Amino acid sequence: MLKKELIEDFFSRKVEFKGIERELHIPKIARKIISIVGPRRAGKTWLFYYLLQISAQKSPMYVNFEDIAFRNLSPEEFFNVIKIFSEIKYPPRTFFLDEIQVIEGWETLVRSLYDRNFKIFITGSSSALLSKEIATQLRGRALTYILLPFSFREFLNAKNQKNKDFQAKTFESRGRILRYLREYLKYGGFPEVVLSENKEKILNQYSNEIFYKDFVERHQIKSLGFGRFLFEFALQNFSKEISLKKIKRFFSKNISETTLYRYVEKLQDTMSIFFLEKYSGSVYQRRSWLKKMYICDTGLSLALGFSNDYGKKMENVVFLELMRKTNEHPLLSFYFWKDKDNEVDFVVKEGRKIKQLIQVTYVNSKGEIRKREIKSLLKLSKLTRCKRLLILTWDLEDKERVQNKKIEFLPLWKWLMRSKLLDED
């Protein structure tokens, strides 16, 4: 049942953008639904506020489906919401629909608006809105972009620190950028957390919101104990390989294999946990487990109170930065690689071409780099014929030729400051 007074109250409130401009730029493409997906609290609503502010439309209509005014709204009732908005303001031609996954049958609603020639932007914290998994009736009509918490560049911008401030090669400037990087790795890039003094409390709140709202309530999780274990396991074991068989053995008497796989799938749907496939020419091997697991923001691990492993956090941040690059490079994909004796953290592929092989290590000097990491790069370079070999470090910058192959050593902060993919030619 429509709550007209609440709806009128919602539309009467002024929506203003206050914050830094995000790096995600949405191109103007006619007759395409724009879908923006990402984890809860990543800044999707504020991005909508910014798009509303620069919108050329006279009266675009913004709706947050998590607001009480639109609770339990059906797709059919939404057209009465349009009527109420038109009475108060002006008939809308553009819709900004926030957290669309709350509406049961949202695909039907979006398709109906699309067929009526409205311009549509949608956001959601559900992987169901990703273009590769979006409902059949929207396929070919939607373009999907991923919005994650602040990148390191956005983090520095929020701190009023500019790129040029770190160009000087003094010990002071280098120490300052490393201090900011350590803060970014520890507390992550959630916009509110970056700008707050009470970071740990907010991160604990976010962790609970993701678990209860996006995992338990949305997917009607019945085995709360196992669901909590799986969620905390992910936050504790990010940047590591995961085998579902090992988890199954741990809960062998209490959980079925079907439930395990279903819960893992639902956990991915929250956009807080990601799984990275192993690089292989075989589709079967890529899709099967083993996989590596990453989280949407390194700060979430603080909610469990575990010690900081900066090597793991560095690797997780690299994963997230590569995820961001897929917005501009739709053919970009990346994997990890492993055989009996070797492992490479990231195999970066664009189309059919292997663009770069990347290792990530928390070191300051060449003497700290394990020979195995270089050996693994060289072996995979030979197998893939990829010549761009990169080792991201804490504070080591150098180049070295090994077995007639050039290896670049680059501080993580310098790599994160780049705006282009892999410092492309």
Steps between C-alpha positions, in 0.01 A plus 500: 500500500632841402590740781428826318597734784837328545561506125415870479730566795785312328465697176471833681849464649784662311771264375847657501839362407769569757825315462779427257430417138552130436728369226218295349371698204180389330498571124188634332368204303152510352251221570705319762407427859795600720555254784742590780582216739718478803508413868291678758640839610737528202346833395238402241238738643744792504592424140129524417482835680786623284334373181176667607686826551646498149192354332372701203145380569255748651375268772674163531338266751715343771369207709677313777321169534644444847309805628187424705285690248554227240503192723330195344424697184397288201609576140139587413472749788810685383296666225282661767823628658576668167154658514566638850840638391343666195241672722770643727767592247499421130444187288839321503682363198804368690495261795771441759399180679718429804538146646266360237550139616266571795203491261383151424472475124718807444595373154138531386477855634821612330403336172157668513657843554751432223223404255333833576816683387607623844868545577596272787783479751496224759725405790520192713716313746429168331710317243173416323527846344834419337473499121624141471221378732223756442153368421438379147234762427755780557788341313640730236313796647719564805857615554645414839768682698658396828535756779731395783611701805755775436804420290830622644480801270152583628616436857777760460255743338268461800799581722569812288827349378587550134712281274749780445565517876684168479710561190797636696751226569569601857501265797222710655261475204569129457442436869174695488358303206594173669323614816185571299531163325528321835185676621320408176601136532398483865166680494405468133317743276137513610423874456351552848786311665767702317349826628418380852699483822302200628613259230490168689144549625369592154676202341345269758158650420557447125602141557178430690286679239650297215458176691144549622342715226675382184567138596264370770182704434522530122570131448302368800800318643375233740826364640612821671797335673649364180421822316688701763794257484520529122482881509768532769714239326500719189594816693782315672640309202493755217783485242526127564404190309178340610381143462135432572591140580701617800207705629270206439726270704496750786118489505465145372228401747300819488489631145427346162706562190196651329451748784870589497504584129172692529627707792824581320298616198280720720805643674642605162167667423562754780788646292713491817684178411661417165657180371784499248533211257819315419652574159469207263419430138231262624162653585436210738817570699426874514149445632591232751638555848783590607435874497648800677279716715499879536284752688349827379695708753800409715358695794226238548756256641543732800145413608634161614791653688774303325855629461599685185670301226610773263611252234144361479351849505731616220394208283131565574537867405660399167206268432251785564694740278490247215125467559463876456688487171232271352266802482718657231630173355204261457722229349730502802516186712747375755588180681756344729729222382645206685669170428678256730792730583408847371239770548429839345257734675338657192487408133352804326331427169322728253316321224727218389821670606679455833586860586705458816606265779499648850645389832422688822737493796550703817873567461738796502807351333597239242656286769155448654341374177472125491664330204180301454304815409743590221525138387121478473483817291767371264332162457157644424658761272643217294167315489292805404766696307419802713792741529356750749602371841425708808569456871309745718687575823467715808783741419734342246535653154738346249534307175694182447565266210483130586536225239473770234164618639444842655333510842371827640487559875254775588365634833132422536409866557649601164303230321179604678552863401492413130173577329558287190499123472842356565670823396393411147698611197 
